[in-house]
């Protein structure tokens, strides 16, 4: 049953896979963390996050990111790495 729900969500919300993929890249590359840490506010952070992902062939929108951020703030649907979530929350 859990597998079917995951499959359904993957088809209905393909952006989650892309956001997860870039989150893994961020955790693996300190230079990305440093760049993101320079963002002065959450809006700029999200713009930069999407742009850096796009440079690496990973595509999702700022609106997609806002959806997963809001869901994670409510304690569900963990897509963004905790480190990224904290960086967003502190802006």
Phi, psi and omega in degrees: 000317178297321179297320179294321178294319178296317178298317179298313181295323179297321179284321184281332184225069183297339180297335180298320179297319180293318179295319177299317181300315180289326176302320177295321178295320179297315181295333182271350186228102183301330180296327176292318178300316180297318178298313181296326181293342179279352181294129185284336181210172184298321180298313178295323178300313181294320176300314181294319180301313180295318181294316179295323177295315181299323177300335181257014177076020180249126190237125170201162184260167176297324178296320177300315181295321179297323179298309183292326178298312181298318179296320180291325176300331180271002174087024180224163171055065183289106181244314178281142175298149182304320179300317179292318179301317178295318179299321179291318184293333183272005179255000000 
